[in-house]
Amino acid sequence: MKTGKPAEDYVDKATKHYSSLFKLPSHERILLGLLVVSIIAGFTATRTLIGLTYFPIIVLLNAALKANVFKKEPLINLKRLSALSLFSLAIWTVFAALGAGLQLLLNSNSVWIKLLFIALSASTAMRFLIFYVLSFKSKPTILSASIAEPLAISLLTLHQKTGLNHT
Protein backbone atom coordinates (compact mmCIF):
# COMPACT_ATOMS: atom_id res chain seq x y z
CA MET A 1 0.00 0.00 0.00
CA LYS A 2 1.49 3.36 -1.01
CA THR A 3 1.73 6.06 1.60
CA GLY A 4 -0.41 9.14 1.17
CA LYS A 5 -3.38 7.34 -0.40
CA PRO A 6 -6.39 6.81 1.80
CA ALA A 7 -7.61 3.27 2.32
CA GLU A 8 -10.92 4.21 0.70
CA ASP A 9 -9.19 4.59 -2.68
CA TYR A 10 -7.95 1.03 -2.46
CA VAL A 11 -11.37 -0.24 -1.44
CA ASP A 12 -12.91 1.65 -4.38
CA LYS A 13 -10.39 0.07 -6.76
CA ALA A 14 -11.07 -3.36 -5.28
CA THR A 15 -14.80 -2.82 -5.67
CA LYS A 16 -14.41 -1.85 -9.33
CA HIS A 17 -12.08 -4.79 -9.98
CA TYR A 18 -14.39 -7.23 -8.18
CA SER A 19 -17.40 -5.90 -10.08
CA SER A 20 -15.68 -6.44 -13.41
CA LEU A 21 -14.75 -10.01 -12.47
CA PHE A 22 -18.19 -11.22 -11.51
CA LYS A 23 -21.27 -10.03 -13.34
CA LEU A 24 -24.34 -11.11 -11.43
CA PRO A 25 -27.83 -11.16 -12.88
CA SER A 26 -30.26 -8.49 -11.74
CA HIS A 27 -31.38 -8.58 -8.13
CA GLU A 28 -34.90 -9.48 -9.27
CA ARG A 29 -33.61 -12.54 -11.17
CA ILE A 30 -31.52 -13.61 -8.21
CA LEU A 31 -34.59 -13.32 -5.96
CA LEU A 32 -36.66 -15.32 -8.43
CA GLY A 33 -33.98 -18.01 -8.48
CA LEU A 34 -33.89 -17.95 -4.70
CA LEU A 35 -37.66 -18.43 -4.56
CA VAL A 36 -37.48 -21.39 -6.95
CA VAL A 37 -34.58 -23.01 -5.08
CA SER A 38 -36.39 -22.38 -1.77
CA ILE A 39 -39.45 -24.27 -2.99
CA ILE A 40 -37.30 -27.09 -4.39
CA ALA A 41 -35.28 -27.26 -1.16
CA GLY A 42 -38.37 -27.43 1.02
CA PHE A 43 -40.07 -30.02 -1.13
CA THR A 44 -36.91 -32.11 -1.41
CA ALA A 45 -36.24 -32.06 2.32
CA THR A 46 -39.76 -32.51 3.69
CA ARG A 47 -42.05 -33.18 0.72
CA THR A 48 -44.05 -30.11 1.71
CA LEU A 49 -44.18 -26.51 0.59
CA ILE A 50 -42.15 -25.37 3.60
CA GLY A 51 -39.77 -23.83 1.08
CA LEU A 52 -42.25 -20.99 0.72
CA THR A 53 -41.27 -19.99 4.25
CA TYR A 54 -37.54 -20.26 3.48
CA PHE A 55 -37.73 -17.41 0.99
CA PRO A 56 -39.01 -14.64 3.30
CA ILE A 57 -36.71 -15.83 6.10
CA ILE A 58 -33.70 -15.56 3.79
CA VAL A 59 -34.74 -12.17 2.40
CA LEU A 60 -35.31 -10.77 5.90
CA LEU A 61 -32.03 -12.18 7.21
CA ASN A 62 -30.16 -10.67 4.26
CA ALA A 63 -31.77 -7.28 4.90
CA ALA A 64 -30.91 -7.51 8.60
CA LEU A 65 -27.31 -8.52 7.85
CA LYS A 66 -26.84 -5.62 5.44
CA ALA A 67 -28.50 -3.09 7.74
CA ASN A 68 -26.82 -4.17 10.96
CA VAL A 69 -23.62 -6.11 10.29
CA PHE A 70 -22.38 -5.11 6.84
CA LYS A 71 -23.80 -1.60 6.48
CA LYS A 72 -20.36 -0.03 5.94
CA GLU A 73 -18.94 -2.84 3.81
CA PRO A 74 -18.67 -1.62 0.20
CA LEU A 75 -18.25 -5.09 -1.31
CA ILE A 76 -21.25 -6.60 0.44
CA ASN A 77 -24.60 -5.34 -0.80
CA LEU A 78 -28.09 -6.82 -0.85
CA LYS A 79 -27.69 -8.20 -4.37
CA ARG A 80 -24.48 -10.04 -3.46
CA LEU A 81 -25.99 -11.29 -0.21
CA SER A 82 -28.95 -12.65 -2.17
CA ALA A 83 -26.64 -14.35 -4.68
CA LEU A 84 -24.64 -15.86 -1.82
CA SER A 85 -27.90 -17.09 -0.28
CA LEU A 86 -28.90 -18.64 -3.59
CA PHE A 87 -25.63 -20.59 -3.87
CA SER A 88 -25.67 -21.44 -0.18
CA LEU A 89 -29.22 -22.79 -0.38
CA ALA A 90 -28.35 -24.71 -3.55
CA ILE A 91 -25.51 -26.47 -1.70
CA TRP A 92 -27.83 -27.11 1.23
CA THR A 93 -30.46 -28.54 -1.17
CA VAL A 94 -28.01 -31.00 -2.74
CA PHE A 95 -27.24 -32.49 0.66
CA ALA A 96 -30.90 -32.43 1.70
CA ALA A 97 -31.86 -34.25 -1.51
CA LEU A 98 -29.11 -36.81 -0.98
CA GLY A 99 -30.28 -37.28 2.61
CA ALA A 100 -33.92 -37.66 1.58
CA GLY A 101 -32.98 -40.21 -1.07
CA LEU A 102 -30.83 -42.22 1.32
CA GLN A 103 -33.55 -42.02 3.95
CA LEU A 104 -36.01 -43.64 1.55
CA LEU A 105 -33.46 -46.18 0.38
CA LEU A 106 -32.20 -47.15 3.84
CA ASN A 107 -35.39 -46.36 5.77
CA SER A 108 -33.36 -44.44 8.35
CA ASN A 109 -33.92 -40.93 9.69
CA SER A 110 -30.41 -40.81 11.13
CA VAL A 111 -28.84 -40.67 7.65
CA TRP A 112 -31.06 -37.74 6.70
CA ILE A 113 -30.22 -35.86 9.90
CA LYS A 114 -26.48 -36.46 9.43
CA LEU A 115 -26.63 -35.12 5.88
CA LEU A 116 -28.65 -32.15 7.11
CA PHE A 117 -25.79 -31.30 9.47
CA ILE A 118 -23.29 -31.72 6.63
CA ALA A 119 -25.45 -29.34 4.57
CA LEU A 120 -25.45 -26.86 7.44
CA SER A 121 -21.67 -27.13 7.75
CA ALA A 122 -20.97 -26.82 4.02
CA SER A 123 -23.28 -23.83 3.66
CA THR A 124 -21.83 -22.11 6.71
CA ALA A 125 -18.24 -22.76 5.60
CA MET A 126 -18.85 -21.26 2.16
CA ARG A 127 -20.53 -18.20 3.65
CA PHE A 128 -17.75 -17.78 6.24
CA LEU A 129 -15.06 -17.92 3.56
CA ILE A 130 -16.80 -15.30 1.43
CA PHE A 131 -17.55 -12.97 4.35
CA TYR A 132 -14.01 -13.39 5.66
CA VAL A 133 -12.52 -12.40 2.31
CA LEU A 134 -14.90 -9.49 1.62
CA SER A 135 -15.39 -8.03 5.09
CA PHE A 136 -13.28 -6.23 7.64
CA LYS A 137 -15.38 -7.54 10.54
CA SER A 138 -14.07 -9.73 13.37
CA LYS A 139 -14.13 -13.51 13.04
CA PRO A 140 -16.90 -13.97 15.65
CA THR A 141 -19.07 -11.43 13.80
CA ILE A 142 -18.40 -13.15 10.48
CA LEU A 143 -19.16 -16.55 12.00
CA SER A 144 -22.46 -15.29 13.40
CA ALA A 145 -23.42 -13.78 10.05
CA SER A 146 -22.35 -16.96 8.25
CA ILE A 147 -24.34 -19.40 10.32
CA ALA A 148 -27.57 -17.40 10.75
CA GLU A 149 -29.27 -18.37 7.49
CA PRO A 150 -28.21 -22.03 7.17
CA LEU A 151 -29.05 -22.62 10.84
CA ALA A 152 -32.49 -21.01 10.52
CA ILE A 153 -33.33 -23.11 7.44
CA SER A 154 -31.96 -26.30 8.99
CA LEU A 155 -33.85 -25.83 12.27
CA LEU A 156 -37.09 -25.05 10.46
CA THR A 157 -36.64 -28.12 8.27
CA LEU A 158 -35.73 -30.33 11.21
CA HIS A 159 -38.80 -29.09 13.08
CA GLN A 160 -41.05 -29.78 10.08
CA LYS A 161 -39.51 -33.14 9.23
CA THR A 162 -39.44 -34.62 12.71
CA GLY A 163 -42.71 -33.09 13.87
CA LEU A 164 -41.29 -31.65 17.05
CA ASN A 165 -44.51 -30.22 18.41
CA HIS A 166 -44.44 -29.00 21.98
CA THR A 167 -48.18 -29.21 22.62
SULMO-V722660 format. One record per residue. N is the residue number from 0. PHI is phi in whole degrees, -180 to 180 (NA if undefined). Layout:
# SULMO-V722660
n=<N:N>
phi=<PHI:PHI>
This chain:
# SULMO-V722660
n=<0:1:2:3:4:5:6:7:8:9:10:11:12:13:14:15:16:17:18:19:20:21:22:23:24:25:26:27:28:29:30:31:32:33:34:35:36:37:38:39:40:41:42:43:44:45:46:47:48:49:50:51:52:53:54:55:56:57:58:59:60:61:62:63:64:65:66:67:68:69:70:71:72:73:74:75:76:77:78:79:80:81:82:83:84:85:86:87:88:89:90:91:92:93:94:95:96:97:98:99:100:101:102:103:104:105:106:107:108:109:110:111:112:113:114:115:116:117:118:119:120:121:122:123:124:125:126:127:128:129:130:131:132:133:134:135:136:137:138:139:140:141:142:143:144:145:146:147:148:149:150:151:152:153:154:155:156:157:158:159:160:161:162:163:164:165:166>
phi=<NA:-73:-79:95:-100:-68:-61:-62:-62:-70:-66:-62:-64:-64:-63:-64:-64:-61:-63:-76:-75:-124:-96:-91:-64:-62:-61:-63:-67:-63:-64:-64:-62:-64:-63:-63:-66:-61:-65:-62:-61:-64:-69:-64:-76:-127:57:-133:-92:-61:-59:-65:-86:-61:-58:-64:-62:-64:-62:-67:-64:-63:-63:-66:-62:-66:-72:-109:-100:-110:-64:-106:-92:-70:-87:-113:-122:-63:-64:-70:-63:-66:-65:-62:-64:-61:-67:-63:-69:-64:-62:-59:-65:-59:-68:-65:-66:-61:-64:-65:-64:-68:-63:-67:-68:-99:54:-141:-71:-64:-65:-63:-66:-62:-71:-64:-70:-66:-61:-59:-67:-64:-63:-65:-62:-63:-64:-61:-59:-68:-65:-64:-74:-94:-116:-102:-76:-72:-60:-62:-66:-64:-63:-62:-67:-71:-89:-55:-70:-59:-68:-61:-67:-65:-66:-62:-67:-61:-61:-67:-70:-93:65:-76:-96:-103:-103>
